[in-house]
Amino acid sequence: MKIRFIEPGNRPYRPTPLNAFVYDRYIRTPSVGLNTLATIVKGVVDDTYMYSESISKILWDDVVDADIVFISIFTFAAPRGYKIAQYLKQRSKAVVVMGGLHASMNYKEAVHYCDYVLLGEGDESILTFIDAFKYHKPMDFPGLAYMKDGRPFSTGYPAPPENIDVIADRNLVYRYKKMAGHNTIWPQVHASRGCPYNCDYCALVRHFGRRVRTRTPDNVVEDIRRSIEFFEQGHFRLLKDLWITDDNFFADRQWAMKVLQKIIDSGIHYRFNVQARYEVGFDDEMLDLLKAAGFFELDMGIEFIDDVSFQTYHKKSTRDEIIRSIKNIRRHGLSVRGLFILGSDEHRPGVGNALADFVIENKIQGVLIQSMYFVPGTPVYESHKDRLIHKNWAKYNGQVVHYPKHMTPRQLQLEHIRASKRIYSIPRLIKALLMEDYIHKILFLGEFFWHMSVRSDLKRELKRLPGHLNPGKKKSSKPVHN
């Protein structure tokens, strides 16, 4: 049996000098989740391999004669994934199976492009599927969707796997080892799944659930060790940094402290960053452990800078608490990177400048800014369906795709551009190169070019965005919330 895994790219990889500077233009890190599934399957099917369009072209001659092809998609890569699935259906006898967050949460759409959709986390159900395929058993177990009597049919979600102690074999990904020399691809380890919170715009909690499941600390540290070796061996990297990609690494406090202590005890000397909610900024013991383990930065999902938006989307935060948290994190010698959302129903013209002021005043080292993100299956998608401009999923990558309440879509896109340009201005670049430590000099320089690229995309899209309010809505003259 021959099995291939494919991760579609919203922009499929192509060689370009931009790869040296711009993280999201043509080069990205392959999916840890899909790599994990490929590793699980490799244990039962020797001829298993993975392609990620984030780092390479696909060798189609190697794929079309496969028995099964698994394609995993996020919302922004869905159109490319569907195109690949259709290509295979026309040129191959392979059974085409789609999965991933978008296909799973939007299976009634995805199932029209493939033979089956694998629902939820596939760690266990993927082996059941392969066994059923190989021995011609009924496809009636939980975790599948397919067309039945001309209509989408689902067998229901499978139970989430409890044992997630699988270390992804990065050598299963075509050209990954070679591309790991690029500083725009970072080592990544995912140590836990699930988040106990319930923010309306978050698709991950709908996909992985609100109950946190963890890998054993020893397993996490071994994965870190192997990931560092994979990236460092044979390469010279300006940035020696590994990203813990958990949605909420600190949700299980005792477990998180054990992982950090294991890193310290392991003797691994490396630089780490991790995603975090603001509450960890009040945990001095945890912050001390983070610093001792080699962490230099927390990627904080701040999202909004006004309390009304927090309440609107059921985000348990306040502006004042976030500011106090940032200050305490910095006191412990750690920096903060901010993840922000523009396009809340509470946002008004001026929100871009307000965001830039917040970032600069609170000495936030770097930012990711996205317009409100709508993944089918999330509460915010359901509540805003009548205000979406279109359903071209390829545009659902941080650009404006809906009518805000208090400004036009074009105005909101301009707010995004304005915030990015102020935060990553030439004077701030010069200041960073003169005043920041080595790691933040390199990071700010790379992000300066990346944000320039993002702004270029946003500007190109401006002419396609409506310059009017949602029909029936009147423009608000109220100032932006601070």
N, C-alpha and C positions, 0 to 999 in steps of 0.2 A: 504494500500500500504506500502511496505517496501523498503527503499532505503539505500544503503551503499556506502560510499566513501572510496577509497583506494589510499594511497600514496606509490608507490613502493620504495624500497631502493636498491641502487646500491650494497650495502652490507646490506642485511636484518639484523635487530637487533638480537644479541644474547648476553646473559650475559657474561661478561668478566671483569677482573680487569682493563683492558685498558680503560674502560668507565670512570674511575675516573680521567684519565689524558689526554686521546687522543680524541679530539673533533670529528674527522672524521673517526675513525676506525670502530666503530659500532653504534655510538649514535649521533643523530643530532636533531635539533629542527623541529617539524612538520610544514608543509607548512601553513603559515598564509592564503594564497589565497584559498587553498582547504578547510580549516577550515571555512573561510568566506562563501564559497558556501554551505557547509553543514549547516551552521547557517541559511542562507536564505531559504534553502529547509525545514529545521525543522519547519519553520513558516507555511508551508502548508501540510507537511507530518510528523506526529508525530513520526513514527517509522523510524527515520533517525539517522545514526551513522557513525563514521569515524575511519579508521585504518591507522596508519602511520608506515611503516616498519622501519622508523628511530628510533623508540622507543619501538616497540613491535612486537611480532608475530601476525599474523592474525588468528582470530577464524573462520576457514573456515565453520564450521557448522552453524555459524550465517550469513555467506555471501551467501552461495549457494542457499538459498531459498528466496533471495531478488527478488523484481520485476525489479529493475534497479540497476546496479552497475556502479558508475562513477570512472574512474581511471585517475589520473593526472600524466603526466610524463615530466621531463626535459630530455635533450638529454642523459646524462650519465645513467639515469635510464630507458631508453626506452626498452632495452632488457628484463629487469625484468618485466616491465609493460606489454610487449607483452606476456611474459610467463604466467603472471597472467590472462590476457585476454583469452588466449587459454585454460587455466585450467578451467575457468568459462564456456567457450563455450562448453566444453566437459562434464561438471558435473552439469551444472545449466541451468535453463530455463530463467535466468535473461537476460534482455537487457543490453548489455555491451557498455558503452559509454566512449570514451577516450577524454581527453582534456589536457590542460596545454600547456606550451610553445612549446615543441617539436612536440606533436601531431598536434597542431594548425598550426604551420609553415611547417610541413612535413606531411600533412594529406593524401597525395597520398600513402604514405607508411603505416601510422597508420591505415587507413581504412580497410586494409586487415586483421587486427587482431580483429576487433570489429564490432558492428552493426552500430554505428554512431561515428563521431568525432564532439565534440563541439568546434567551432572555436572562437578565440578571448577571450574576457572577458565574462564569462558566468553569471554574476550577474542577468541579465534579461532574457536571452535566455534559461537558465536552467529551469525557471518556465514555459516558453512557451513550452519547450520540455515535461515536466512532464504533463502539461495539455493536450497536443496532444496525449501523450501515454495513459493517463487515459481515454480519451473520443474518442479514435481512430480517431483523426483528421489527415489530411495530414501533413507530415513532410516536408513542403515546405517553411518554414520561414527562414529568414537570420540567419546564424550562424551554419549551419550544413554541414557535408560532409558524404557521404555514397556511397556504390557501387550501380551503376545504369547501367543496361544493360552490366554488366561485367566490368565496368570501374569506377574509382573514380569520384564522382560528388560532386560539392560544390554549396551551395545556396548563397555563398558570406559571407563576414564578417558582423557581426551585428554592429550597431552604438555603440560606447563605452558608458557605463553607466555614467550618470552625477551625480546621487546621490550615493555616495559610503560611506555614514555614517552608516556602519554596523560594530558592534563590535562582533568579532568572539567569539562564545561560546566554550571556551577551554574544557569544560566538555563533549563536544560531541566526543572528541578524546579518544579512548580506552587507558587507563593506563597513560594518559598525566599527570594527577594530581599527581600520584605516582612518575613518572619519573622526575617531575619538581624539585625534591630534588637534582638531579645530577647537579654539577656545570658546566658540559659541555653542558647543555641545558640552553639557555638564554631566558628571557622574550623578546618578539619582538612585535613591533607595526608598521604597515605600514600606513602612514598618507596621502600619495599622490601617484598618478600614472602618468607616462609619463615623458619625458625628452626632452627639446628643442634642444638638440645636436644630432649629427648624426654620431657617431663613427662607422667605418665600421664593427667592430667585435661585436658590441652590438646587442644582440637579443631582449633585453627588449624594446628598442625604437620601434622596428618593431612590437612587440606584443601589447604594451600599447599606442604607438603613441607619437608624438612630442608635443602634446598639454597637458599641465600639468593640472590635475584635483585634487582637494584637498578635504579633509574632513573638516568639520567645526572644529575650534579650541576647542570648548567645547567637541565635540565628541572624538577628539584625546586624550584630557586630561582624559576623563572618561575611555577610553580604557587603557590608561597608568595605571590609578588607579586600574582597575580590573585585569590587567596583573600582577602588583606587588602583589596584594592580592593573586592571584592564585598561584604564585610561592613562596611567603613567608609564607603563612598560613600552619603551620604544618611541615615546613622544616627549617633546618639550612643551610644557603648557605654562603660559604666563599666569593663569589663574588656577591655583590649586584649591579647589572648592567642591564639596559634595553637598547636594541638596537633598534633605529629607522631605519628601513630597506629600506626607500625610496631610489630610484635610484638617485634622486637629490632633497633632501629636501629643498634646498635653491633656486630652480628655480623661485619660486614665493616669492620674498623677503618680501613683506609686510605680506603675509600670514604666512611665517616662523616666523617672529618677533611676530606676534600675538599669535602663538602657544607657543613660548618660554615665552612670558609674562604671558600667561594663566597657564603655569606650575609653574612659580614663584608665581603667585597669589593664586594658589591652595593649597599651603602649603605642597606639596609633596616633601619630602626630600629623594632623591634617586640618584643613579649614572647612567648617560646616555652616550651613544656614538651614533654617527650618520655618515652615509656616506656623503661624500662631494667632490665637485670639488675644485681645488686649489683657485679659485677666492674668496671664502669666507675668505681666509686668509688675504685679503686686506680690509675687512669690519670690522673695529674696533668696531662699534656699535653692530653688530651681534655677534662678539666674546665675547664682554662684557655680552650680554644677555645669550649666551650659558653657560658661566662660572657661572653666577648668577642662572641659572635654574638647575645646577647640572651636566652639561656635563663635562666630563674629557678628552674626546678623540674624534678626528675626523678621520674617516676611509677614507683616501684620495685615490681616483682612479687615481694614478699617471700613471700607466701602463708602460711608457717608460722613459728612462733617456737621450734620444738623440732627438734633434729637427727634424732630418730627418724622424724618425719613426712617430713622431706626425703628420707630414705633409702627410706621406704615407697613414695613416689610418684616415685622416680627424679628428684628435683629436686637438682641439684648445687649445694647451698648448705650453709652452717653458720650457726648463730646468731651465733657470735663474729665470723665474717667479715662478716656483714651489719651488725653494730653498728660494726665498724671502718670499713666502707665509708660508712655514714651520717655518721660523724664527719668523715671526710675530705671528703665532698661538701659538708658544711656549712662546713668550713674554706675552701673555694673560693667561698663566698658564694652557694651554691645550696641550695635547700630540697629536702626529700624528702616525697613523698606515698606512702603505703603501701597496697598492694593485698593483702588478706588473705583466707584461706579458713578457715572453721571447719567441723568435721565430719570431720577426719582420723580414721582408725581408731585413732590413738593419743590422741585428745583425750578428756578426762574432765571432770566437773563442776569448774568453776573456770577453765576456759580463757578465758571472756569477761573476767574480771578480770585474768587474766595478760596477755591481749592489750592491754587498756587500759593496764596498767602499762608494757608494752613501748613503746607509742606515746608515752605521756607522758614516760617517762624518757629516750627517745631523741630527743625534740623533733621527732617526725614531724608535719608541718604539717596533714595531712588524710588521711582513709582511705576506702577502699572495702572493705566487708566483705561477703562472700558465704558462704553455706553451700556445701559441696562440690557442684560443678556436674557433672552427668552428661549428656553429649551422646552419643547413640547413635553407636557407631563408635570411641569412645575406650577405652583399656584399663580405665580406672576404671569405665566403664559396664558393660563386660563382666564385671568382677570383682564388681560390686555389684548385678547384675540381680535376684538373689533377695532383696535387702534394700531395694528401692525400695518406697515406700509406695503410689505410684500412677504413672501415666504421663500425667497431665494436664500437658502441656508448658507451658501458660500459667503454671504454678507454678514452672517451672524457671528462675527469674529471681533466684536468690540466697536463696530460702527453703529450709527444710529439706524434703527430699523422700525421705529414706532413714532407715533405722534405723542410728544410730551403734553402734559396738561397746560403748561403755562408759557410755552414757546413753540416755535415751529421746529420741525426736524432739522432744517438747515441751521437754525440758530443754535441748536444743541450741538451739532457737529462743530460749529465754530467755537463754542465754549470749550470743547475738547481740545481743539487745535490751540486755542489761546492758553489754556492751562499747560499743555505740553511745552509750548514755545517759551513760556516764562520760566518754567522749572528747569528746562534744559537750554538756557540762553548762553550766548558766548561769554558774557561776563562771569556767569556761574561756572562754566567749563574752565575758564582761566583760573578762577579761585580754587576749584577742586584740584587742578593740576599743581597749583602752588602750595595748597594748605593741607590737603587730605593725605592720609596714609597710602601706602603703595596699592593695597587692594582696592581702595575707593577711587584712586586716580584712574586705574584701569577700568573699573566698573563704570564710572561716570563717563569716561571717554567712549566706551562701547555703547552705553545707553544714549549718549548724545547723538550718535549716528543712527541708532535704532529708532529713537523718537523722531528724528528727521525723516526717516523712511516711513514711519507710521503716519506722520503729518502729510507726507506726499500722497499716500493712499487716501487719507481723509479728504484732502483738498480735491482730488480727482472725483471723488464721489459727490461733492457738494452740488454740482450741477444736476445731479439726478434726484436730489432730495427735495421734497415739497417745501416751498417757502411760505406756506400758509398753515394756519392752525387746523386741528382736527375739525371737520365740519360740525358746526353748531357750538363750538367753543369760542369764547371771547378771550382776548389777550389780557393777562393780568399785569397790573402796574405795581404790584407789591414787590418789595426788594427781596433779594435772595436771603435765605436763612443763614445766619452766622452762628 
